[in-house]
Amino acid sequence: MADPVVISIPHRLGKAEARRRLEAGIDQVVAPLGRVVSIDRRVWTGDRLDFGMSLAGQTARGLVDVEDTQVRIALELPWVLAVIAKRVRGVMDQRGRGLLEKK
């Protein structure tokens, strides 16, 4: 595994609302990455989501920690996918911010 890709997304929703939105919209966050990405496993423990995903035939793991003022995402990508880490980070950051914007 390459170094984890870490994304911090600030929000003003409070922990409970941020978690609710993530539970309801996690698929929207990865949707722009197309059919090459799918979330295979989701396990919530308190305010932490442990998930598994497939990216272009490779498996990856991620953790999402929902905090009072931010959501922290850590993706562990196999070294083969480290070259696309920047794109994955950008898409997840942009879509995650959209999901957590106060409306």
C-alpha positions as CSV (number, residue, x, y, z in Angstrom):
1,M,0.0,0.0,0.0
2,A,1.1,3.5,-0.7
3,D,0.8,6.3,1.8
4,P,-2.9,7.0,2.6
5,V,-4.7,9.8,0.8
6,V,-6.2,12.0,3.5
7,I,-9.0,14.4,2.8
8,S,-10.4,16.8,5.5
9,I,-13.7,18.4,4.7
10,P,-14.9,21.2,7.0
11,H,-18.6,21.5,7.7
12,R,-21.0,23.5,9.9
13,L,-23.7,20.8,10.2
14,G,-22.9,19.2,13.5
15,K,-21.8,15.6,13.8
16,A,-25.3,13.9,13.6
17,E,-26.4,15.8,10.5
18,A,-23.0,15.2,8.7
19,R,-23.2,11.5,9.4
20,R,-26.8,11.3,8.2
21,R,-25.9,13.0,4.9
22,L,-22.9,10.7,4.5
23,E,-24.9,7.6,5.1
24,A,-27.5,8.7,2.6
25,G,-25.2,10.1,0.0
26,I,-21.9,8.1,0.0
27,D,-22.6,6.7,-3.4
28,Q,-22.9,10.2,-4.8
29,V,-19.3,11.0,-3.6
30,V,-17.8,8.2,-5.7
31,A,-20.2,8.4,-8.7
32,P,-18.1,10.8,-10.8
33,L,-15.3,8.2,-10.8
34,G,-17.5,6.1,-13.1
35,R,-18.1,2.3,-13.3
36,V,-14.5,1.6,-12.3
37,V,-15.3,2.4,-8.7
38,S,-17.7,0.7,-6.3
39,I,-18.1,0.6,-2.6
40,D,-18.3,-3.1,-1.6
41,R,-18.4,-2.9,2.2
42,R,-19.7,-0.3,4.7
43,V,-19.5,-0.8,8.5
44,W,-20.4,2.1,10.9
45,T,-19.0,2.0,14.4
46,G,-20.1,5.1,16.2
47,D,-19.1,8.0,14.0
48,R,-16.5,6.1,12.0
49,L,-17.2,4.4,8.7
50,D,-14.9,1.6,7.6
51,F,-15.4,0.8,4.0
52,G,-14.0,-1.3,1.2
53,M,-14.0,-0.4,-2.4
54,S,-12.9,-1.6,-5.8
55,L,-11.1,0.7,-8.1
56,A,-10.3,-0.5,-11.6
57,G,-10.1,-4.1,-10.4
58,Q,-8.0,-3.3,-7.4
59,T,-9.2,-3.3,-3.8
60,A,-8.8,-0.4,-1.4
61,R,-9.9,0.5,2.1
62,G,-11.0,3.7,3.6
63,L,-12.0,5.2,6.9
64,V,-14.3,8.2,7.4
65,D,-14.3,9.9,10.8
66,V,-17.2,12.3,11.3
67,E,-16.3,15.0,13.8
68,D,-18.2,18.1,15.0
69,T,-16.7,20.5,12.4
70,Q,-15.0,18.3,9.8
71,V,-15.1,14.9,8.1
72,R,-11.8,13.2,7.7
73,I,-11.4,10.6,5.0
74,A,-8.3,8.3,4.8
75,L,-8.0,6.1,1.7
76,E,-5.5,3.3,1.6
77,L,-4.8,2.7,-2.1
78,P,-2.6,-0.1,-3.5
79,W,0.6,1.2,-5.0
80,V,-0.7,0.5,-8.5
81,L,-3.4,3.1,-7.9
82,A,-1.2,5.7,-6.3
83,V,-0.8,7.4,-9.7
84,I,-4.5,8.2,-9.7
85,A,-4.6,9.3,-6.1
86,K,-4.6,13.0,-7.0
87,R,-7.8,12.5,-9.2
88,V,-9.5,10.4,-6.5
89,R,-8.7,13.0,-3.9
90,G,-10.0,15.8,-6.0
91,V,-13.3,14.1,-6.9
92,M,-13.9,13.0,-3.3
93,D,-13.1,16.4,-1.9
94,Q,-15.4,18.2,-4.3
95,R,-18.3,15.8,-4.0
96,G,-17.9,15.5,-0.3
97,R,-18.0,19.3,0.1
98,G,-21.2,19.4,-2.0
99,L,-22.8,16.8,0.2
100,L,-21.9,18.6,3.4
101,E,-22.8,22.1,2.4
102,K,-25.3,23.6,4.7
103,K,-28.6,24.0,2.9
